[in-house]
Amino acid sequence: MIFLDQIGEQLHRSRLNKILREHGRNVGVRKEIRCSPHDCRHYFAQKQLRNGIDV
């Protein structure tokens, strides 16, 4: 999967991790809570399963 920045260039994994950490800090996510693409996917999947998504 490829994510692009504002000028259409590829965002690298390290930059995407940094963006998520910055946004997590800005919205008040506690320091002991990791905020990464993997953690976001995991959280979303858990929420969907708890809400009864058809696997």
Secondary structure as GFF3:
##gff-version 3
##sequence-region A 1 55
A	DSSP	alpha_helix	13	26	.	.	.	ID=ss1
A	DSSP	alpha_helix	37	50	.	.	.	ID=ss2
###
